[in-house]
Amino acid sequence: MFGKSRAKLNQRLVIFLFFLIVSTVIWYLSKLSHEYSTMLSYPVRYENFPTGKVLVGEPPRKIQLKVKAFGYTLLKCKLSAALSPIDLDLSKHLSQSFEGSKAKHFILTYRIRNGVAKELGSEILLEGIEPDTLFVELADMVEKKVQVKPTFEATFERQYMQSGNFSIEPDIIKISGPKSILDTISVIKTKPVKFKDLNQKITKKISLVPIRQVIFSNRSVQFTLPVEKYTELTIKVPVEVENQPDNIKLLVIPKSIDVKCNVVLSKYFGLKPNMFKAVVDYNFIENSLNKKLKVKLISVPEFVGLVDFTPKYVEYIIEKR
């Protein structure tokens, strides 16, 4: 008995919900057939700037339109408004006034009313536009050349490594925009990229990170990273003395260090000791312990990697000339 009562109740609930939905739809369609006045928020897009001028600051990006239309037309319009910006032609509608020697630029929205009404179509009556004035700030456009800096990470397969400096083409681009913005830009960066398990040279087009209100001569650059197989090598490098007085001769023991490094196969036979530079500094003798000076490896060829050397300290003997 309880089960039958529950099934009967569920059947009544389904019937009730069905008629509720149907009546709601009918009511909604009935309402859409009525005429309404409402406000629509429309985006605006500025175009055709005066020669040598560029938009700066934060100009108004939306205007409010007071419109009158049937409900179904307004619904369709609201759904599409975000995708249909109103183009403001500055060459036609821009006005200016002066406060002292400074020019002030603005657009009187009543001047664009006919164009906006035409864009809305005959089914919508345009009753008004708010605000009545759009203030915009323009500045002189300037140009400069800046360096491009890639942002990347790379990992390599076993026994492979980067075999030289990366290259980008072009490595310098021309940018244009307001002077106040260009003065803050010293480099243009690429969008970050990651390369995994490389076993050969890679060449890839990389997009530049855009900067608002700045125009780039190039939107992307070609990035090249040389990759080769490597082998391990130990090479003897002589130790030089820095800051040695003219009347003193400093002898170091041993005279050279063993530098252990990875070198790409194509450069293996071309690697020479004079491509490295190992030094000790005479100025540190007073602070040295047990008559030993620390060795510094200050120059290494670009095509070698994972550099280590021994010994890290050398003994010394001071002779007068």
C-alpha positions as CSV (number, residue, x, y, z in Angstrom):
1,M,0.0,0.0,0.0
2,F,2.8,2.4,0.9
3,G,4.6,1.7,-2.4
4,K,1.5,2.3,-4.5
5,S,0.8,5.6,-2.7
6,R,4.4,6.7,-3.3
7,A,4.2,5.9,-7.0
8,K,1.0,7.8,-7.3
9,L,2.5,10.8,-5.6
10,N,5.5,10.8,-7.9
11,Q,3.3,10.6,-11.0
12,R,1.3,13.6,-9.8
13,L,4.6,15.5,-9.1
14,V,5.8,14.8,-12.6
15,I,2.5,16.0,-14.2
16,F,2.6,19.1,-12.0
17,L,6.2,20.0,-13.0
18,F,5.4,19.4,-16.7
19,F,2.5,21.9,-16.7
20,L,4.6,24.3,-14.6
21,I,7.4,24.3,-17.2
22,V,4.9,24.6,-20.1
23,S,3.1,27.5,-18.4
24,T,6.4,29.2,-17.6
25,V,7.5,29.0,-21.2
26,I,4.2,30.3,-22.5
27,W,4.4,33.2,-20.0
28,Y,8.0,34.0,-21.0
29,L,7.1,34.0,-24.7
30,S,4.2,36.2,-24.0
31,K,6.4,38.7,-22.2
32,L,8.9,38.7,-25.0
33,S,6.2,39.9,-27.4
34,H,5.8,43.1,-25.4
35,E,7.8,46.3,-26.0
36,Y,10.3,47.5,-23.4
37,S,12.8,50.3,-22.8
38,T,16.1,49.3,-21.3
39,M,19.8,50.1,-21.1
40,L,22.4,48.1,-23.1
41,S,26.1,48.1,-22.4
42,Y,28.1,48.2,-25.6
43,P,31.9,48.0,-26.0
44,V,33.6,50.6,-28.2
45,R,36.6,50.3,-30.4
46,Y,38.7,53.3,-31.4
47,E,40.2,53.5,-34.9
48,N,41.7,55.9,-37.5
49,F,43.9,57.9,-35.1
50,P,45.4,61.2,-36.2
51,T,48.7,60.8,-38.0
52,G,51.6,60.4,-35.6
53,K,49.3,60.0,-32.6
54,V,48.5,57.0,-30.4
55,L,46.0,56.3,-27.7
56,V,47.3,56.3,-24.1
57,G,45.8,55.9,-20.6
58,E,42.5,54.2,-20.0
59,P,39.8,55.5,-22.4
60,P,36.2,54.5,-21.9
61,R,35.7,51.0,-23.3
62,K,31.9,50.9,-23.0
63,I,28.9,53.2,-23.6
64,Q,25.4,52.8,-22.3
65,L,22.6,52.8,-24.9
66,K,19.0,53.6,-24.0
67,V,16.9,51.6,-26.4
68,K,13.3,50.5,-27.0
69,A,12.3,47.2,-28.7
70,F,10.3,44.1,-28.3
71,G,11.5,41.6,-25.7
72,Y,12.8,38.9,-28.1
73,T,14.8,41.6,-30.0
74,L,16.4,42.9,-26.8
75,L,17.2,39.3,-25.7
76,K,19.0,38.7,-29.0
77,C,20.7,42.0,-28.8
78,K,22.0,41.4,-25.2
79,L,23.4,38.0,-26.2
80,S,25.3,39.5,-29.1
81,A,26.3,42.9,-27.7
82,A,29.7,41.7,-26.2
83,L,30.6,40.4,-29.7
84,S,29.7,43.5,-31.6
85,P,31.8,46.5,-30.6
86,I,30.9,50.0,-31.9
87,D,33.7,51.4,-34.0
88,L,34.5,55.1,-33.3
89,D,36.3,56.8,-36.2
90,L,38.5,59.4,-34.6
91,S,39.2,61.0,-38.0
92,K,35.5,62.0,-38.1
93,H,34.3,62.4,-34.5
94,L,37.3,63.6,-32.5
95,S,37.2,67.2,-31.1
96,Q,39.7,69.1,-29.1
97,S,39.9,72.0,-26.8
98,F,42.9,73.6,-25.0
99,E,43.7,74.1,-21.3
100,G,46.6,76.5,-21.6
101,S,49.0,74.9,-24.1
102,K,47.7,71.3,-23.5
103,A,45.2,69.9,-25.9
104,K,42.2,67.9,-24.6
105,H,40.6,65.4,-26.9
106,F,37.0,64.2,-26.7
107,I,34.1,62.7,-28.6
108,L,30.6,64.1,-28.3
109,T,28.4,61.0,-28.4
110,Y,25.4,62.7,-30.0
111,R,27.5,63.0,-33.1
112,I,27.7,59.2,-33.4
113,R,24.0,58.6,-32.7
114,N,23.0,58.1,-36.4
115,G,25.9,55.6,-36.9
116,V,25.0,53.7,-33.8
117,A,21.3,53.6,-34.6
118,K,22.2,52.2,-38.1
119,E,24.4,49.5,-36.5
120,L,21.5,48.5,-34.1
121,G,19.1,48.0,-37.0
122,S,15.5,49.0,-37.7
123,E,14.1,46.7,-35.0
124,I,15.6,48.8,-32.2
125,L,14.9,52.4,-31.4
126,L,17.8,54.3,-30.0
127,E,16.6,56.8,-27.4
128,G,19.9,58.0,-26.0
129,I,23.6,57.5,-25.3
130,E,25.5,57.8,-22.0
131,P,27.8,59.4,-21.2
132,D,27.4,62.4,-23.5
133,T,31.2,62.9,-23.8
134,L,34.0,60.4,-24.1
135,F,37.4,61.8,-23.1
136,V,40.5,60.3,-24.8
137,E,44.2,61.0,-24.3
138,L,46.5,61.0,-27.3
139,A,50.3,61.2,-27.3
140,D,52.9,61.5,-30.0
141,M,54.1,58.2,-31.4
142,V,57.8,57.5,-31.2
143,E,60.0,54.7,-32.3
144,K,63.1,52.9,-30.9
145,K,65.0,49.7,-31.5
146,V,65.3,47.1,-28.7
147,Q,67.0,43.8,-28.1
148,V,64.9,40.6,-28.1
149,K,65.5,38.2,-25.1
150,P,64.3,34.6,-25.3
151,T,62.8,32.9,-22.3
152,F,63.3,29.1,-22.5
153,E,64.2,26.0,-20.7
154,A,65.9,23.0,-22.2
155,T,66.7,19.4,-21.2
156,F,68.8,17.0,-23.2
157,E,69.0,13.3,-23.8
158,R,71.9,11.5,-22.2
159,Q,75.3,12.3,-23.8
160,Y,73.9,15.4,-25.5
161,M,74.3,19.1,-24.6
162,Q,74.0,22.6,-25.8
163,S,76.9,23.1,-28.2
164,G,77.0,26.9,-28.3
165,N,75.1,30.1,-27.8
166,F,71.5,30.2,-29.0
167,S,70.6,32.6,-31.8
168,I,67.5,34.6,-32.6
169,E,66.5,36.2,-35.9
170,P,65.9,39.1,-35.7
171,D,67.6,39.8,-32.4
172,I,66.7,43.5,-32.6
173,I,63.2,44.8,-33.5
174,K,61.6,48.2,-33.9
175,I,58.8,49.2,-31.5
176,S,56.6,52.3,-31.7
177,G,54.2,53.8,-29.2
178,P,53.9,56.6,-26.6
179,K,57.2,57.9,-25.4
180,S,56.2,57.5,-21.7
181,I,55.8,53.7,-22.3
182,L,58.8,53.2,-24.6
183,D,61.1,54.9,-22.1
184,T,60.4,52.0,-19.7
185,I,61.2,49.2,-22.2
186,S,64.8,48.0,-22.5
187,V,64.2,44.5,-23.9
188,I,61.4,42.5,-25.5
189,K,60.9,39.0,-24.2
190,T,59.6,36.0,-26.0
191,K,56.8,33.8,-24.6
192,P,58.3,31.1,-22.4
193,V,59.0,27.8,-24.1
194,K,60.3,24.4,-22.9
195,F,62.3,21.9,-24.9
196,K,62.6,18.3,-23.5
197,D,65.1,15.5,-24.3
198,L,66.8,17.3,-27.1
199,N,69.3,15.3,-29.3
200,Q,69.7,17.6,-32.2
201,K,69.7,21.3,-33.2
202,I,66.3,22.9,-32.8
203,T,64.8,25.8,-34.7
204,K,61.5,27.2,-33.7
205,K,59.4,30.3,-34.3
206,I,58.5,31.9,-30.9
207,S,56.0,34.7,-30.3
208,L,56.9,37.9,-28.5
209,V,55.1,38.9,-25.4
210,P,52.8,41.8,-26.4
211,I,52.9,45.1,-24.6
212,R,49.7,47.1,-24.5
213,Q,49.7,50.3,-26.7
214,V,53.0,49.3,-28.3
215,I,53.4,48.2,-31.9
216,F,56.1,45.7,-32.8
217,S,57.8,45.5,-36.2
218,N,57.8,41.7,-35.7
219,R,55.3,39.5,-33.7
220,S,57.7,36.5,-33.6
221,V,61.3,35.6,-33.9
222,Q,63.2,32.4,-35.1
223,F,65.0,30.8,-32.2
224,T,67.9,28.3,-32.8
225,L,69.5,26.2,-30.2
226,P,72.6,24.1,-31.3
227,V,72.7,20.6,-29.7
228,E,75.4,18.0,-30.2
229,K,76.7,14.8,-28.7
230,Y,79.5,15.3,-26.2
231,T,82.4,13.3,-24.6
232,E,84.4,13.9,-21.4
233,L,87.8,15.5,-21.6
234,T,90.5,16.5,-19.1
235,I,92.9,19.3,-20.2
236,K,95.8,21.0,-18.4
237,V,95.4,24.8,-18.1
238,P,98.3,27.0,-16.9
239,V,97.6,29.2,-13.9
240,E,98.2,32.9,-14.4
241,V,98.9,35.6,-11.7
242,E,96.8,38.7,-11.5
243,N,97.8,42.1,-9.9
244,Q,101.4,41.1,-9.6
245,P,103.8,44.0,-8.7
246,D,106.6,44.8,-11.2
247,N,109.3,44.0,-8.7
248,I,107.9,40.7,-7.6
249,K,107.6,37.3,-9.4
250,L,105.1,34.9,-7.9
251,L,105.7,31.2,-8.7
252,V,102.8,28.9,-8.2
253,I,103.0,25.1,-7.5
254,P,101.7,23.4,-9.5
255,K,101.9,25.6,-12.5
256,S,98.7,24.2,-14.1
257,I,95.4,22.7,-13.1
258,D,93.5,19.7,-14.6
259,V,90.2,20.9,-16.0
260,K,87.6,18.2,-16.5
261,C,84.7,19.1,-18.9
262,N,82.3,17.9,-21.4
263,V,83.0,18.9,-25.0
264,V,80.9,18.4,-28.1
265,L,82.4,16.0,-30.6
266,S,82.8,18.5,-33.4
267,K,85.0,20.7,-31.1
268,Y,87.0,17.9,-29.5
269,F,90.2,18.3,-31.5
270,G,89.9,22.1,-31.6
271,L,89.8,22.5,-27.8
272,K,93.1,24.1,-26.6
273,P,94.4,25.1,-23.1
274,N,94.5,28.8,-24.1
275,M,90.7,28.8,-24.5
276,F,90.5,28.6,-20.7
277,K,91.9,31.1,-18.2
278,A,92.8,30.1,-14.6
279,V,94.1,32.8,-12.3
280,V,95.2,33.5,-8.7
281,D,95.2,37.0,-7.3
282,Y,98.3,38.4,-5.7
283,N,96.3,40.8,-3.6
284,F,95.0,37.9,-1.5
285,I,98.4,36.8,-0.3
286,E,98.1,38.6,3.0
287,N,94.9,36.6,3.8
288,S,96.1,33.3,2.5
289,L,96.4,30.3,4.8
290,N,99.4,27.9,4.7
291,K,100.8,29.8,1.8
292,K,98.1,28.8,-0.6
293,L,96.0,30.8,-3.0
294,K,92.6,30.0,-4.4
295,V,92.4,29.3,-8.1
296,K,89.6,30.8,-10.1
297,L,88.6,29.6,-13.6
298,I,87.3,32.8,-15.1
299,S,87.1,31.9,-18.8
300,V,85.6,28.8,-20.4
301,P,84.7,28.1,-24.1
302,E,81.0,28.3,-24.8
303,F,80.8,24.8,-26.3
304,V,81.9,23.0,-23.1
305,G,79.9,22.1,-20.0
306,L,79.9,20.7,-16.5
307,V,83.4,22.2,-15.8
308,D,85.4,21.1,-12.7
309,F,89.1,21.4,-11.9
310,T,91.7,20.3,-9.5
311,P,93.5,21.5,-7.4
312,K,91.4,24.3,-6.1
313,Y,94.3,25.8,-4.2
314,V,98.0,26.2,-5.2
315,E,101.1,26.9,-3.2
316,Y,103.3,29.9,-4.1
317,I,106.9,31.2,-3.8
318,I,107.7,34.9,-3.9
319,E,110.8,36.0,-5.7
320,K,112.2,39.5,-6.1
321,R,113.2,40.6,-9.6
